[in-house]
Amino acid sequence: MATRKSLSKCHSPISQIVNQPFVFLVDSPSHHDLYDGYSIGMALRDALRAIRIPCFYTLATSNENFRSALTTRLPESIRQMQPSTNINAIPIIHLCMHGAPMGVGLTDGAFLSWQDLRSLLLTHNYVKGHDPYVCMASCNGFNGTNMANAFDSAFSVLIGNTGAVFQSDVTVAYMAFYNHLFYKNASFDQAVKAMCEASGDHNFYYTHGEQVKSQKFAEMQSHFVNNPWPNPQPSW
C-alpha cells in the first residue's frame, strides 16, 4: 500500500515591521497656569485625542513626578504601544513647561539643567536603543541642543523655539506639527514650516542630534589646535 511520503512545507511569512508613532506628553505648568484647572498641555492632549493621534499624558508638578514620568511611565507606554514583535513604537517626547536658556522649570519651582534632562532621557535609549525624538513646548526650547556634546548626540531630533513664545502660539504650532507629521506624511522640515505658518512665529526650528554632536566635536578639535597642551618642562 502506497504511503504519502511528501509533506507540504510550511513557511511562516516574514512579519513586516509596522512603525507606531505616538506622543508622550509631560506637562509641568506653573501654579498660575493651573489656577483654573487647565493648561495648554491639557489642551494639546485633548486636541490630539480628538483627531485620533495616540497620546499619553502625565501632569508632573514636582521633580519626583517628572523623573517618574520619564523613567517609569515612558517605558510602560512603549510596551503598551508595541504589544507584538512586529510593532515598533516610536515615542515623541513632548515636554510642556517653562524654559530658560540654561534649562527648564517645573510646577514646584524645581529647575533642571539641560544635562539633568539628558540624564532622564537616557531611559528612552535603554528601552529603544537609540536617542529620542524631543519636542520642547517652552520658551528657549531650542536651547535643548545643549544636551548634546562632542561624544553624545542626546536626541535623534529636537524641535523648539529659539526665544520667548506665547502659549497660544506654541499650542497652535504643535497642533499643526502633529497634524502634518501623522496625517500628511510630512518630513520634519515640512512639519516645522507648518508650525511657523500656523502660529505666525518663525522662531521654531529643528535639528538632528548627530549634526549637533559633529559640530561640537569639530569645535573641540579646533580649540585644541588653537590651544595645544603645553609641553611638560623638566622639574630640575
MOVEN-V741279 format. One record per pair of residues at least 24 apart in sequence whose C-alpha atoms are under 8 Angstrom apart, sorted by sequence separation. I is the first residue (numbers start at 1). J is the second residue. D is the distance in whole Angstrom. If there is no record, write none. Layout:
# MOVEN-V741279
i->I j->J d->D
i->I j->J d->D
This chain:
# MOVEN-V741279
i->131 j->155 d->5
i->132 j->156 d->5
i->133 j->157 d->5
i->134 j->158 d->5
i->135 j->159 d->5
i->136 j->160 d->5
i->137 j->161 d->8
i->139 j->163 d->6
i->140 j->164 d->6
i->131 j->156 d->5
i->132 j->157 d->7
i->133 j->158 d->6
i->134 j->159 d->6
i->135 j->160 d->6
i->136 j->161 d->8
i->139 j->164 d->4
i->173 j->198 d->6
i->130 j->156 d->8
i->138 j->164 d->8
i->139 j->165 d->5
i->172 j->198 d->7
i->173 j->199 d->5
i->138 j->165 d->7
i->172 j->199 d->6
i->118 j->147 d->6
i->170 j->199 d->7
i->23 j->53 d->8
i->25 j->55 d->7
i->27 j->57 d->7
i->114 j->144 d->6
i->117 j->147 d->8
i->169 j->199 d->5
i->22 j->53 d->7
i->23 j->54 d->6
i->24 j->55 d->6
i->25 j->56 d->6
i->26 j->57 d->6
i->27 j->58 d->6
i->28 j->59 d->6
i->115 j->146 d->8
i->169 j->200 d->7
i->22 j->54 d->5
i->23 j->55 d->5
i->24 j->56 d->5
i->25 j->57 d->5
i->26 j->58 d->5
i->27 j->59 d->5
i->28 j->60 d->5
i->29 j->61 d->7
i->114 j->146 d->6
i->115 j->147 d->5
i->138 j->170 d->8
i->169 j->201 d->7
i->21 j->54 d->8
i->22 j->55 d->6
i->23 j->56 d->6
i->24 j->57 d->6
i->25 j->58 d->6
i->26 j->59 d->6
i->27 j->60 d->6
i->28 j->61 d->5
i->114 j->147 d->5
i->137 j->170 d->6
i->159 j->192 d->8
i->22 j->56 d->8
i->26 j->60 d->7
i->27 j->61 d->8
i->28 j->62 d->8
i->137 j->171 d->8
i->118 j->154 d->7
i->165 j->201 d->8
i->137 j->174 d->8
i->28 j->66 d->8
i->93 j->132 d->7
i->95 j->134 d->8
i->99 j->138 d->5
i->100 j->139 d->6
i->101 j->140 d->6
i->26 j->66 d->8
i->92 j->132 d->7
i->93 j->133 d->6
i->94 j->134 d->6
i->95 j->135 d->6
i->96 j->136 d->7
i->97 j->137 d->7
i->98 j->138 d->5
i->99 j->139 d->5
i->100 j->140 d->6
i->101 j->141 d->8
i->103 j->143 d->8
i->163 j->203 d->7
i->91 j->132 d->8
i->92 j->133 d->5
i->93 j->134 d->5
i->94 j->135 d->5
i->95 j->136 d->5
i->96 j->137 d->5
i->97 j->138 d->5
i->98 j->139 d->6
i->99 j->140 d->6
i->100 j->141 d->8
i->102 j->143 d->7
i->103 j->144 d->7
i->162 j->203 d->6
i->91 j->133 d->7
i->92 j->134 d->6
i->93 j->135 d->6
i->94 j->136 d->6
i->95 j->137 d->6
i->96 j->138 d->6
i->99 j->141 d->6
i->101 j->143 d->6
i->161 j->203 d->5
i->162 j->204 d->7
i->26 j->69 d->7
i->63 j->106 d->7
i->92 j->135 d->7
i->94 j->137 d->7
i->95 j->138 d->8
i->161 j->204 d->4
i->162 j->205 d->7
i->62 j->106 d->6
i->160 j->204 d->5
i->161 j->205 d->6
i->61 j->106 d->6
i->62 j->107 d->6
i->63 j->108 d->7
i->159 j->204 d->7
i->160 j->205 d->6
i->60 j->106 d->8
i->61 j->107 d->5
i->62 j->108 d->5
i->159 j->205 d->6
i->160 j->206 d->7
i->60 j->107 d->8
i->61 j->108 d->6
i->62 j->109 d->8
i->63 j->110 d->6
i->159 j->206 d->4
i->62 j->110 d->7
i->75 j->123 d->8
i->158 j->206 d->5
i->159 j->207 d->7
i->71 j->120 d->7
i->75 j->124 d->7
i->157 j->206 d->7
i->158 j->207 d->6
i->24 j->74 d->7
i->70 j->120 d->6
i->71 j->121 d->8
i->74 j->124 d->7
i->157 j->207 d->6
i->158 j->208 d->6
i->70 j->121 d->7
i->157 j->208 d->4
i->158 j->209 d->7
i->71 j->123 d->6
i->75 j->127 d->7
i->156 j->208 d->6
i->157 j->209 d->6
i->24 j->77 d->8
i->67 j->120 d->7
i->70 j->123 d->7
i->155 j->208 d->7
i->156 j->209 d->5
i->70 j->124 d->8
i->155 j->209 d->5
i->156 j->210 d->7
i->41 j->96 d->6
i->154 j->209 d->6
i->40 j->96 d->8
i->153 j->209 d->4
i->153 j->210 d->5
i->153 j->211 d->8
i->153 j->212 d->7
i->153 j->213 d->5
i->20 j->81 d->7
i->148 j->209 d->7
i->152 j->213 d->6
i->20 j->82 d->8
i->142 j->204 d->8
i->151 j->213 d->7
i->142 j->205 d->7
i->149 j->212 d->7
i->150 j->213 d->5
i->142 j->206 d->8
i->145 j->209 d->8
i->148 j->212 d->7
i->149 j->213 d->5
i->150 j->214 d->7
i->148 j->213 d->6
i->150 j->215 d->8
i->150 j->216 d->5
i->151 j->217 d->7
i->20 j->87 d->7
i->22 j->89 d->7
i->24 j->91 d->6
i->26 j->93 d->8
i->29 j->96 d->7
i->30 j->97 d->8
i->145 j->212 d->7
i->149 j->216 d->6
i->150 j->217 d->4
i->18 j->86 d->6
i->19 j->87 d->6
i->20 j->88 d->6
i->21 j->89 d->6
i->22 j->90 d->6
i->23 j->91 d->6
i->24 j->92 d->6
i->25 j->93 d->6
i->26 j->94 d->6
i->27 j->95 d->6
i->28 j->96 d->6
i->29 j->97 d->5
i->30 j->98 d->8
i->149 j->217 d->7
i->150 j->218 d->8
i->17 j->86 d->5
i->18 j->87 d->5
i->19 j->88 d->5
i->20 j->89 d->5
i->21 j->90 d->4
i->22 j->91 d->5
i->23 j->92 d->5
i->24 j->93 d->5
i->25 j->94 d->5
i->26 j->95 d->5
i->27 j->96 d->5
i->28 j->97 d->5
i->29 j->98 d->7
i->16 j->86 d->6
i->17 j->87 d->6
i->18 j->88 d->6
i->19 j->89 d->6
i->20 j->90 d->6
i->21 j->91 d->6
i->22 j->92 d->6
i->23 j->93 d->6
i->24 j->94 d->6
i->25 j->95 d->6
i->26 j->96 d->6
i->27 j->97 d->6
i->28 j->98 d->8
i->150 j->220 d->7
i->15 j->86 d->6
i->17 j->88 d->7
i->19 j->90 d->7
i->21 j->92 d->7
i->23 j->94 d->7
i->25 j->96 d->7
i->30 j->106 d->7
i->31 j->107 d->6
i->29 j->106 d->7
i->30 j->107 d->5
i->31 j->108 d->8
i->28 j->106 d->5
i->29 j->107 d->5
i->30 j->108 d->8
i->28 j->107 d->5
i->40 j->167 d->7
i->44 j->171 d->7
i->48 j->175 d->8
i->43 j->171 d->8
i->47 j->175 d->7
i->53 j->182 d->7
i->41 j->171 d->8
i->44 j->174 d->8
i->40 j->171 d->6
i->44 j->175 d->7
